[in-house]
Every structure is written in C-alpha cells, then in structure tokens.
C-alpha cells in the first residue's frame, strides 16, 4: 500500500486550508519505526504552524501533515530499529520538523517512542506526549521543582496546565492554579491547593513567595507574574521569552523553553499513568476528517484538557 488518508495543508491560512486527502505512505528510515496511528492529539502548536506564525522560525515544505502527538501500533521496523517489535502499542511526540500524525501512518525515530500506558486506550494515550513532556521539561528539567516548594501554574485547566498540576502534586509541591470560574471545581479535582478565578481575581494581589511560575499565556499575565516570585525563584514560560532585565530587577531567574522529543521521559510518564499518579483529560474526540473543527475549538482557547482526533 503506497498511499494513506491524511489531513494536509498546501499553504498557510485558516482552518479551511486543512484538506483530508490521499497522501504517500511514509517509509521508515534508519532506526525508525512506522506507526499505524490510532489517535492524534491536537495542540496549539498545530494551528500556529498552520497559520504561518512560525514560518520565520522554521520554514516548512508543502504539502505538510500537522500533528505531533500520537498513539498507535508499530507496523514496520526500519533498518537498524530494534527497540520495539511489530504490533507493539506505543506513543510518541515526534520531531515537529517532519510530517506529523494527522494521518493513518507516521515514521518516527525510535528514540522518540515509548510503550503506551497499558491502563488507558489510544485516545487518552494520544493526548499525553506533547503536553505532558512540555510540563515535565518546564517544571522539572528547567525549574527543578521539588517537594515542599510552591508553584503558580497559569491556565491550569488546559492541556499543558492540567498535566503540570498533576506532576507538581506527584512531586509534593503546593500548587496554585489560575482558570476561569467554570473550571474552579475541575482544578480542585486535579489537585490544585489554591484555585484562582482569573476573571474575578488579580492573582498578584493574593499570591506571594512562590518558587516557580509556569507561564503558558505570556503577555500581561507574564508581566504581572514577576511580583509573586520569592527571591531566587524562577519564571518558566512556553509562551514568550521572559525579560532578563525584569528577572534581574526582581532578583529571580527566567527561562523560555521549547519542548524536545524524549522517549526516555515518556517512559517515566507511562509509569506514572499506569500507577494511577497521572491521568490525561480528554474533552473532545473527533474523527480525523474533522480536523478543521478540532482546530477551531483549539483556537478558542477554552479547552479543558485535550482535543483528540480518532484515526482508527
């Protein structure tokens, strides 16, 4: 079989440029595996790339398959591949410089793949890799969050935020989270110690001496976050580079991160899921052909947890 069904873009633009069509089936290269995709998670990076927001940072070649969050089954082993076997159930956050997972098949480097958690289905597994790795690398690898510390997580009900909350609680931190009024009870269920309704409350009027601010929003929210940090604390953002000048003025540290694929960390995440310490939150499931609708929902910015495309 040389072709597959996929959702591709042939130019930058709105959701209307997403086309459900036939595309060449990829062939795995050295130390790669071909995965039959069962589910593909939707993330803001998908529509930002589609809209051309990142074209000056990383130019893409068209036609392009979006989507870098997936769960599926190993179908073919490329030359030199030996970590997995055919029919293994796996999940991955693959390299976003290549074609993605809005497709029936994807070729992925073995180093970017991990065994899927056995305790959940492909839909929920497909919601994990990109968002959870982003949270992991921000609050652990970069901020060094440890037990007994205090963290403020902005947009704590979102895809990345909901994982950050659970990871921080697993580590033994005290968690403050911002979300809309309708998501306050959801934050409590996630484990947030101190939920804040950003529509009614200016968080900086109540929050003080936090060790870590995890900024997923940028803009004014990021600027207002400096004053809640304790001396020596850190503001980590995935939305926009924080000001080094403001950090120095406040006596704190700052970091801007872009998540990188990491199969070893995904394996740690698998263990947390299968031991009940971590649970993906899926709000909406749509068929692959409805990727346009999925992008429209994601761009509204009020998703609780994740949106996932059902591929198989």
ROMINU-673893 format. One record per residue (C-alpha): residue in one letter; x, y, z. Coordinates in Angstrom, 3 decimals. Example, Ala and Ser with C-alpha at 12.3 -4.5 7.8 and 13.67 -1.06 7.14 Angstrom:
BEGIN
 type       c1       c2       c3
    a   12.300   -4.500    7.800
    s   13.670   -1.060    7.140
This chain:
BEGIN
 type       c1       c2       c3
    x    0.000    0.000    0.000
    x    1.681    3.198   -1.176
    x   -0.939    5.726   -0.073
    x   -2.875    6.583    3.076
    x   -5.518    9.028    4.227
    x   -4.144   12.187    5.839
    x   -5.014   15.777    6.624
    x   -2.547   18.105    4.905
    x   -2.049   21.798    4.269
    x   -0.750   23.106    0.956
    x   -0.370   26.697    2.162
    x   -0.585   28.741    5.348
    x   -4.007   30.008    6.362
    x   -7.117   29.395    8.452
    x   -8.744   26.051    9.286
    x  -10.080   25.884    5.727
    x   -6.578   25.009    4.418
    x   -6.747   21.631    6.190
    x   -7.521   19.082    3.460
    x   -8.498   15.457    4.098
    x   -6.968   13.574    1.167
    x   -4.748   10.765   -0.079
    x   -1.029   11.124    0.666
    x    2.072    8.975    0.205
    x    2.563    6.443    2.981
    x    5.924    7.162    4.685
    x    8.801    4.676    4.690
    x   10.774    4.363    7.941
    x   14.448    5.275    7.717
    x   17.398    4.078    9.793
    x   16.472    3.432   13.458
    x   12.883    4.463   12.745
    x    9.561    2.678   13.049
    x    6.389    3.054   11.004
    x    3.430    3.506   13.331
    x   -0.191    2.878   12.400
    x   -1.799    5.886   14.061
    x   -4.876    5.230   16.200
    x   -5.191    8.696   17.770
    x   -3.577   12.102   17.273
    x   -3.691   14.854   19.888
    x   -4.431   18.466   18.973
    x   -2.127   21.168   20.356
    x   -1.879   24.955   19.879
    x    1.422   24.488   18.044
    x   -0.565   22.770   15.266
    x   -2.714   25.764   14.366
    x    0.127   28.217   14.966
    x    2.182   26.400   12.333
    x   -0.865   26.145   10.047
    x   -1.471   29.904   10.324
    x    2.166   30.692    9.479
    x    3.066   32.190   12.861
    x    6.312   30.199   12.965
    x    7.333   30.380    9.312
    x   10.244   32.724   10.051
    x   11.500   30.425   12.811
    x   11.088   27.161   10.943
    x   10.020   27.199    7.294
    x    8.028   24.153    6.208
    x    7.739   22.404    2.861
    x    4.241   21.857    1.476
    x    2.195   19.753    1.425
    x    2.579   19.312    5.194
    x    0.912   16.908    7.628
    x    0.408   18.550   11.017
    x    0.104   16.912   14.453
    x    2.924   15.838   16.753
    x    1.092   13.849   19.421
    x    0.107   10.256   18.723
    x   -0.670    6.777   19.939
    x   -0.682    3.723   17.740
    x    0.822    0.347   16.834
    x    4.222   -0.437   15.314
    x    3.633   -1.652   11.760
    x    7.108   -1.749   10.137
    x   10.655   -1.666   11.532
    x   13.159    0.427    9.611
    x   16.782   -0.734    9.135
    x   18.652   -0.649   12.442
    x   15.476   -0.456   14.515
    x   15.370   -2.938   17.380
    x   13.885   -1.320   20.477
    x   10.330   -2.248   19.515
    x    8.568   -5.120   17.786
    x    5.803   -5.186   15.199
    x    2.392   -4.879   16.895
    x    3.801   -3.112   19.969
    x    1.430   -0.432   21.263
    x    3.366    2.824   21.513
    x    3.000    6.580   21.752
    x    5.232    9.479   20.793
    x    5.885   13.161   20.440
    x    7.784   13.043   17.129
    x   10.083   15.646   15.602
    x    7.956   18.621   14.510
    x   10.328   19.364   11.649
    x    8.832   16.374    9.830
    x    5.357   15.341    8.716
    x    3.050   14.724   11.640
    x    0.305   12.413   12.848
    x   -2.897   13.666   11.205
    x   -2.577   10.544    9.087
    x   -3.027    6.792    9.099
    x    0.736    6.239    9.296
    x    3.801    8.106   10.531
    x    7.521    7.282   10.509
    x    9.163    8.122   13.856
    x   12.679    7.826   15.288
    x   12.834    5.072   17.904
    x   14.363    7.490   20.432
    x   11.127    9.495   20.308
    x    8.889    6.492   21.023
    x    7.810    4.813   24.271
    x    5.469    1.981   25.158
    x    1.916    3.265   25.545
    x    0.465    3.048   29.075
    x   -1.401   -0.259   29.376
    x   -4.081    1.176   31.645
    x   -5.592    3.552   29.066
    x   -6.801    3.405   25.467
    x   -5.184    5.004   22.427
    x   -7.447    8.070   22.555
    x   -6.244    9.007   26.036
    x   -2.647    7.991   25.301
    x   -2.661   10.221   22.220
    x   -3.460   13.188   24.465
    x   -0.325   12.791   26.567
    x    3.087   13.106   24.864
    x    3.453   16.728   23.717
    x    1.586   18.423   26.569
    x    2.962   16.228   29.333
    x    6.554   16.389   28.090
    x    6.205   20.174   27.875
    x    5.076   20.337   31.502
    x    7.765   17.871   32.616
    x   10.603   19.715   30.911
    x    9.382   23.104   32.159
    x    8.805   22.378   35.833
    x   11.325   19.583   36.426
    x   14.172   19.816   33.892
    x   14.211   23.630   33.826
    x   12.704   24.898   37.094
    x   13.877   21.971   39.244
    x   10.614   21.885   41.206
    x   10.930   19.798   44.376
    x    8.818   18.641   47.303
    x    7.628   21.415   49.605
    x    8.031   24.174   47.030
    x    5.214   26.414   45.840
    x    4.293   26.742   42.140
    x    1.852   29.030   40.315
    x    0.525   27.439   37.103
    x   -1.291   29.712   34.659
    x   -4.121   28.180   32.573
    x   -4.044   25.192   34.887
    x   -7.140   23.622   33.303
    x   -5.627   23.498   29.803
    x   -3.784   20.693   28.058
    x   -0.320   21.520   29.390
    x   -1.557   23.062   32.642
    x   -3.599   20.020   33.684
    x   -0.518   17.809   33.356
    x    1.669   20.359   35.162
    x   -0.729   20.344   38.123
    x   -0.661   16.560   38.423
    x    3.121   16.342   38.029
    x    3.688   19.061   40.625
    x    1.385   17.315   43.118
    x    3.135   13.993   42.483
    x    6.421   15.712   43.295
    x    4.972   17.038   46.570
    x    4.652   20.737   45.703
    x    1.973   23.215   46.817
    x    0.038   24.181   43.684
    x   -1.730   27.448   42.875
    x   -3.594   27.436   39.568
    x   -5.470   30.024   37.522
    x   -8.518   29.235   35.400
    x  -11.959   30.617   34.581
    x  -14.866   30.395   37.027
    x  -16.334   27.343   35.289
    x  -13.088   25.424   35.783
    x  -12.588   26.056   39.506
    x  -14.066   22.723   40.629
    x  -12.079   20.978   37.893
    x   -8.869   22.459   39.329
    x   -9.776   21.037   42.742
    x  -10.282   17.599   41.183
    x   -6.861   17.831   39.558
    x   -5.328   18.520   42.964
    x   -4.811   22.297   42.913
    x   -4.409   23.530   46.500
    x   -5.360   27.116   45.742
    x   -7.536   27.697   42.645
    x   -7.808   31.290   41.412
    x  -10.559   32.603   39.147
    x   -8.662   34.971   36.850
    x  -11.919   36.574   35.713
    x  -12.680   37.776   39.243
    x   -9.289   37.995   40.935
    x   -5.945   39.584   40.153
    x   -3.672   36.717   41.152
    x   -0.825   39.065   42.108
    x   -2.979   40.613   44.831
    x   -3.110   37.303   46.713
    x   -0.139   35.181   45.669
    x    3.299   35.701   47.235
    x    6.644   33.959   47.610
    x    6.260   31.214   45.037
    x    9.320   29.259   43.969
    x    8.148   28.658   40.385
    x    5.787   30.403   37.993
    x    4.852   28.283   34.989
    x    3.622   30.693   32.319
    x    1.618   29.218   29.443
    x   -0.015   32.510   28.412
    x    2.585   35.288   28.046
    x    1.664   38.957   27.597
    x    0.250   40.839   30.569
    x   -0.087   37.649   32.612
    x    3.645   37.081   32.368
    x    4.445   40.698   33.280
    x    2.250   40.539   36.378
    x    3.920   37.318   37.492
    x    7.274   38.795   38.472
    x    5.974   40.221   41.750
    x    4.684   36.868   43.077
    x    8.082   35.143   42.975
    x   10.329   34.835   46.001
    x   13.990   35.889   45.672
    x   15.854   33.260   43.718
    x   12.658   31.848   42.239
    x   12.153   31.192   38.553
    x    9.601   32.114   35.877
    x    9.482   29.491   33.132
    x    7.475   30.288   30.022
    x    6.411   28.303   26.986
    x    4.504   31.295   25.581
    x    7.112   34.055   25.154
    x   10.705   34.695   26.286
    x   10.622   36.415   29.708
    x   12.614   39.614   30.170
    x   16.110   39.005   31.550
    x   16.113   42.634   32.712
    x   12.889   42.178   34.707
    x   14.213   38.961   36.193
    x   17.413   40.660   37.356
    x   15.435   43.591   38.771
    x   13.265   41.188   40.780
    x   16.177   39.018   41.917
    x   14.800   35.934   40.203
    x   15.620   33.695   37.254
    x   13.842   33.267   33.943
    x   13.706   30.674   31.175
    x   11.926   30.139   27.894
    x   11.689   26.562   26.699
    x   10.672   24.672   23.608
    x    9.884   21.077   24.364
    x   12.047   18.435   22.714
    x   11.000   14.822   21.956
    x   12.247   12.401   24.604
    x   11.328    8.733   24.652
    x   13.055    8.139   27.999
    x   10.952   10.778   29.758
    x    7.837    9.390   28.075
    x    8.699    6.029   29.623
    x    8.706    7.691   33.064
    x    5.343    9.249   32.237
    x    3.980    5.834   31.226
    x    4.888    4.534   34.676
    x    3.055    7.414   36.367
    x   -0.061    6.795   34.291
    x   -0.065    3.049   34.940
    x    0.398    3.555   38.704
    x   -2.514    5.990   38.852
    x   -0.438    9.101   39.564
    x   -1.265   10.825   36.266
    x   -4.466   10.961   34.260
    x   -4.958   12.553   30.818
    x   -8.037   14.722   30.470
    x   -9.768   14.452   27.081
    x  -12.592   16.908   26.452
    x  -13.416   16.268   22.775
    x  -12.870   13.384   20.347
    x  -13.389   13.924   16.617
    x  -12.698   11.802   13.516
    x   -9.560   12.583   11.515
    x  -11.638   14.088    8.703
    x  -12.917   16.758   11.150
    x   -9.507   18.267   11.860
    x  -10.821   21.695   10.822
    x  -13.392   21.653   13.616
    x  -10.714   20.499   16.061
    x   -8.528   23.479   15.142
    x  -11.432   25.884   15.527
    x  -12.111   24.544   19.020
    x   -8.443   24.695   19.988
    x   -8.083   28.285   18.799
    x  -10.932   29.385   21.063
    x   -8.525   28.804   23.944
    x  -11.033   27.487   26.481
    x  -10.443   23.757   26.196
    x  -10.439   21.708   29.393
    x   -7.689   19.158   28.868
    x   -7.170   17.925   25.319
    x   -8.853   17.525   21.924
    x   -8.019   14.253   20.152
    x   -8.546   13.015   16.603
    x   -9.660    9.395   16.228
    x   -7.696    7.983   13.292
    x   -8.535    4.274   13.557
